[in-house]
Amino acid sequence: MPEQKRTTDSGRSTAKRRPYHRRPRDGYLRKRACFFCVKKIKTIDYKDINLLRKHVTDRGKILPRTVTSTCAKHQRLLSRAIKRARFMGLVSYIEK
């Protein structure tokens, strides 16, 4: 008779999973620094299209902080600048 997998009430397997990322040898994860903090950029201009396109997907979505590793303050400024650029027609809402 085949052995059944152990599952929880929700139906998920209880087997241990590998960690999502590998830890460095010292055991501590190092967080990437914010691009805007490193460059000491105080304001984000909505007319700087090249900078804004780096933080937008090919579908036109604003990339989250976890992907771009920006701090909360600069992520708010960045999203506001992207939305202004969209409204002015400098950046499209949807890329085709």
C-alpha positions as a Markdown table, in Angstrom:
| # | Residue | x | y | z |
|---|---|---|---|---|
| 1 | Met | 0.0 | 0.0 | 0.0 |
| 2 | Pro | 1.5 | 3.4 | -1.0 |
| 3 | Glu | 2.4 | 5.8 | 1.8 |
| 4 | Gln | 0.2 | 8.9 | 2.0 |
| 5 | Lys | 1.6 | 12.4 | 2.4 |
| 6 | Arg | 1.0 | 14.1 | 5.7 |
| 7 | Thr | -1.1 | 17.2 | 5.2 |
| 8 | Thr | -2.6 | 19.9 | 7.3 |
| 9 | Asp | -6.3 | 20.7 | 7.5 |
| 10 | Ser | -6.0 | 23.1 | 4.5 |
| 11 | Gly | -4.5 | 20.3 | 2.4 |
| 12 | Arg | -1.0 | 21.6 | 2.3 |
| 13 | Ser | 2.0 | 19.4 | 2.7 |
| 14 | Thr | 3.7 | 19.6 | 6.1 |
| 15 | Ala | 7.1 | 18.7 | 4.6 |
| 16 | Lys | 9.8 | 21.2 | 5.3 |
| 17 | Arg | 10.5 | 23.5 | 2.3 |
| 18 | Arg | 13.8 | 25.0 | 1.3 |
| 19 | Pro | 14.4 | 28.6 | 2.2 |
| 20 | Tyr | 13.5 | 31.1 | -0.5 |
| 21 | His | 17.0 | 32.6 | -0.6 |
| 22 | Arg | 20.4 | 31.5 | 0.6 |
| 23 | Arg | 21.8 | 33.2 | 3.6 |
| 24 | Pro | 25.4 | 34.5 | 3.6 |
| 25 | Arg | 27.9 | 32.7 | 5.7 |
| 26 | Asp | 27.8 | 35.1 | 8.6 |
| 27 | Gly | 24.0 | 34.3 | 9.0 |
| 28 | Tyr | 22.7 | 37.8 | 8.5 |
| 29 | Leu | 20.8 | 39.0 | 5.5 |
| 30 | Arg | 22.0 | 42.3 | 4.1 |
| 31 | Lys | 19.3 | 44.6 | 2.9 |
| 32 | Arg | 20.1 | 46.5 | -0.4 |
| 33 | Ala | 20.4 | 50.3 | 0.0 |
| 34 | Cys | 17.8 | 52.6 | -1.5 |
| 35 | Phe | 19.0 | 53.9 | -4.9 |
| 36 | Phe | 17.7 | 57.4 | -4.2 |
| 37 | Cys | 19.3 | 57.5 | -0.7 |
| 38 | Val | 22.7 | 56.4 | -2.0 |
| 39 | Lys | 22.6 | 59.1 | -4.8 |
| 40 | Lys | 21.3 | 61.6 | -2.3 |
| 41 | Ile | 18.3 | 62.5 | -4.5 |
| 42 | Lys | 15.9 | 64.7 | -2.5 |
| 43 | Thr | 13.1 | 65.0 | -5.1 |
| 44 | Ile | 12.0 | 62.8 | -8.0 |
| 45 | Asp | 11.1 | 64.8 | -11.1 |
| 46 | Tyr | 8.1 | 63.5 | -13.1 |
| 47 | Lys | 9.9 | 64.8 | -16.3 |
| 48 | Asp | 12.8 | 62.4 | -15.9 |
| 49 | Ile | 11.4 | 59.6 | -18.0 |
| 50 | Asn | 14.5 | 57.4 | -18.1 |
| 51 | Leu | 14.5 | 57.2 | -14.3 |
| 52 | Leu | 10.8 | 56.5 | -14.1 |
| 53 | Arg | 10.8 | 53.7 | -16.8 |
| 54 | Lys | 13.3 | 51.7 | -14.6 |
| 55 | His | 10.7 | 51.5 | -11.9 |
| 56 | Val | 7.7 | 50.5 | -14.2 |
| 57 | Thr | 7.1 | 47.1 | -15.7 |
| 58 | Asp | 6.6 | 46.5 | -19.4 |
| 59 | Arg | 2.9 | 46.3 | -18.7 |
| 60 | Gly | 2.9 | 49.7 | -17.1 |
| 61 | Lys | 2.7 | 48.7 | -13.4 |
| 62 | Ile | 4.7 | 50.4 | -10.7 |
| 63 | Leu | 7.3 | 48.0 | -9.3 |
| 64 | Pro | 7.0 | 47.4 | -5.5 |
| 65 | Arg | 9.5 | 48.3 | -2.9 |
| 66 | Thr | 10.6 | 44.7 | -2.4 |
| 67 | Val | 11.7 | 44.5 | -6.1 |
| 68 | Thr | 13.4 | 47.9 | -6.4 |
| 69 | Ser | 14.6 | 48.1 | -2.8 |
| 70 | Thr | 13.6 | 51.7 | -2.4 |
| 71 | Cys | 12.8 | 53.1 | 1.1 |
| 72 | Ala | 9.2 | 54.0 | 1.9 |
| 73 | Lys | 9.7 | 57.8 | 1.5 |
| 74 | His | 11.2 | 57.5 | -1.9 |
| 75 | Gln | 8.7 | 54.9 | -3.0 |
| 76 | Arg | 5.9 | 57.4 | -2.3 |
| 77 | Leu | 7.7 | 60.1 | -4.2 |
| 78 | Leu | 8.4 | 57.8 | -7.1 |
| 79 | Ser | 4.8 | 56.6 | -7.4 |
| 80 | Arg | 3.5 | 60.2 | -7.3 |
| 81 | Ala | 6.0 | 61.2 | -10.0 |
| 82 | Ile | 5.0 | 58.2 | -12.2 |
| 83 | Lys | 1.3 | 59.0 | -11.8 |
| 84 | Arg | 2.0 | 62.7 | -12.7 |
| 85 | Ala | 4.0 | 61.6 | -15.8 |
| 86 | Arg | 1.1 | 59.3 | -16.8 |
| 87 | Phe | -1.4 | 62.2 | -16.5 |
| 88 | Met | 0.9 | 64.5 | -18.5 |
| 89 | Gly | 1.3 | 61.9 | -21.2 |
| 90 | Leu | 5.0 | 61.3 | -20.7 |
| 91 | Val | 4.7 | 57.7 | -19.6 |
| 92 | Ser | 1.9 | 55.5 | -21.0 |
| 93 | Tyr | -0.6 | 53.8 | -18.7 |
| 94 | Ile | -0.3 | 50.5 | -20.6 |
| 95 | Glu | 2.7 | 49.5 | -22.7 |
| 96 | Lys | 1.7 | 47.6 | -25.9 |
